[in-house]
Amino acid sequence: MRTGGEIDINHAKASAAMTVFLLLLLLLFLVVASAVGLTADSRDSADWKPTDDGRRWTSRTC
């Protein structure tokens, strides 16, 4: 009697293989997009301000 909780081993293998395939396809897409120049670094200079004991350094104009 089937209760619905069983997983066919071939179905589980196919599902795992498809997951790995899609992950590799995504990584390949990102590599190609980067090589073509479609990606960009969205960080600006605010991300690289110096810190003083872990606190963001602020310039004092006075």
Secondary structure, DSSP 8 states (H G I E B T S, - for coil): ---S----HHHHHHHHHHHHHHHHHHHHHHHHHHHHT-------GGGG--EETTEE------
